Amino acid sequence: MSRRCDSGLVSRCCTPDECGAALRRRSPHVLSRWRAQRALRARAAAYVAALFSEPLDADLQWLAENGTNGDRDHARWELRYAKRALGLLTAQRDALDDRTGSAVAAALGRALARDAAIAPGRLRIAERQLNARLRAYGDALVRREGAGTGWHLGRVLLDFAGRKEGSPPDVVARAGDILARYLSESNEALREHFGAPRLAGDVPANATGY
């Protein structure tokens, strides 16, 4: 079977193999770009897979006792959202390549759509909830006043968990420690899949686990 091939100035009929060969000769950079995009997508998917690991049971139990009034399912989802949001923020801020953040965001969206833990018909709600946490954790990461970034991160986690009233300093500090560990793990995964991350100049080392 032949088809029309516009690989040159003069069109002619050719087989699919001939057309493919002509296109490869004419535009080798197209194939190279496609391979690079495929490799970037694969690295982003592997990075996001690390963000979908389940929270430690000790962290879940602690947040249920100190934030969600005993609701373990709520605590589990808050920790899931926190890990994924902080992982995306890490990729957007610290990656070597500016394309990484977009690739990770796309991979996160695909993974969320396939997440069996999200009930049918609840995907849009899950997306809105994750976006709300992205904004809040992003704001907390750049806040310096008071007790520092770790404190603000801890307060965000507790607020979303439902603990709106004032929390004892040790509770806020423990929440901040959990999220600092998530940031450190995200940086480690970023390094593994994309190369050594760069740290933004205005982010203190103790806020990222470095």
N, C-alpha and C positions, 0 to 999 in steps of 0.2 A: 504494500500500500504506500502511495506517495502523497505528499502534500506540498503546499506552496511554502517556500523557505525564503525569507527576506533577510538573509545573513549578509547580503552584499548590496551593491547599488542596483544590480539586475536580479529580479526575482526568477526563480526556477522551481520546478517540481523536484522533490527529493524524498528519500525515506526518512523516518524519524531518527534513525541513527546518524544519517548524514547531516540532518538539521542540528542535532545535538553537537556533533563534532564541529560543525561550522560555528555555532554559537560559542563553544569553548575556545576556538581559535580566535574569534573576534573579540570576545569579552572575558578573558581569563580572570579579570578582577571580580567579575560577577560571581563566579564559582568560589573564589577566595572569600568574598564577603559573605556569601551564604554559609560557608563552613564556619567562619568566625561567629556568625549569628547563632548557628546551631550549637557551637561550643559554649557560647555565653549563656544560652538558654539552659543547657545541660548543667552548667555550674550553678546557675541560679536555682534550678530545681533541687539540686543536691543541698545547697545552702538552706533553702526553705524547709526541706525535710528535717533538718536539724532543729529548726524552730518549732516543728510540730511534735517534738518529743514531749511526753506527758510530764507534768510537774512532779517533783518528789513528794512522796506521801507525807513526809514530815512538814514540808512547806504548806501543803494542802490542809493538813490538820491544824497547823498553827493559824492559818488565815481563817479557817472556819471558826476557831475558838476566839480569835481576836478581831475579826472583821465582819464576818457574814452571819453572826449569831447562830452558829452551828450548821449552817447550810453548806454542806460539802460540795454539792454540785455548783453552786454559785462561786464558791472559792476556787474550784477547779477551772471554771471558765475565766475568772479574773486572772488567774495565773497563766492560762493559755494565751489570753489576749495580750497580757503584759509581755510575755516572751516573744510573741509574733510582732507586736508593735515596736518593741525595742530592737528586735532583729532588723526590721525594715529601716528604722531610723539609723542604725549602725551602718547599714549598707549605703544609705543615701549620704551619710556624712563622712564616713571614714574610708570608703573604697578608693583604690588607686585609679580606677577608670570611672568617668562620669556616667557611663552607660549602665554601670552595675545597679544603681538604685532603681532605675526604670525596669531593668530585667528582673530584679528581685520582686518589685511590686507586682509585675505581671505574673510571675511564678506563684506569688502568695495568693493572688486572686484565683488562679487556676486550682491551687491546692485547697483553698477555702470552698470552692464550688464542688470539689470531690470529697470533702470531709464528711465521713459517715456519722460523725458525732452531731452534725447539724441536722435537725429534724426537717423533713420535707416541707417546703414552703417557708422556711425560716432563714434562707440564705441572705435575703436583703436585710433582714434585721441583724444578722450576724455581721454583715458588712458595715452597717451603720454603727454598731457597737464598737467594732474594731477601729473605725475611723475616728470615733469620739476619743478613744484611748490614744490613738496616734497623736491627735492634737494636744491632748493633755500631757502626755509624757514628753512630747516634743517641747512644749513650753517649760516643763519642769527641768529639762536638761540644760536650758540656758539661763535658769534663774540662779543667782549667786547670793542674794540677800539672806539674812538670817543664818540658819544652821548649815546652809549649803545645798548643793544639788541632791545628794543622797536623801536629805530630809524631805525635800520637795517631791522627789520620786515616791518615797514612802507614803507621804500624805495622799498622793494621787491614787495609789493602790488601795489605801484604806477608804478613801472617799467612794471609789467605785464599788468597793466591797460592801458599802452601806454604813460605815462607821463615820457619821457626819460630826458627831460631838468630839470634843477634844480628846485626843489619845495620849496616854502616858509617853514620855520621851523614849522609853525603852521599846515600846511597841512600834513607834514610828521608825526608830533606828533599825529594828529587826526587819520591817517591811522594806526599808531602803537597802539593807544588806542583801535581801533576796533579789531585788532588782539589779543591784550592782553585780551580782553573780551572773544574772542573765546577760548583762552587757558584756561582761568578760567572756562568757561562753560564745556570744555572738561574734565578738572580735576574733576569738580563736577559730570559729567556723569560717569567718570571712577570710582569715589568713590561709586556712587550709584550701579553700576553693578558689580564691581570687588573688592570693598574694598578700604580703604584709600590708595591713591597713595604715592609713595616715590618721593621726589624731588632730582634730580641730584645735586651733591654738587657744580657744577660749573654754575648752572643756578640761577640767582638772583630772589628773590621773586617777584619783580615787573614785571618780564618777563612772569610770569605764572598766575598772578592775585592773588597770595597769599600774 
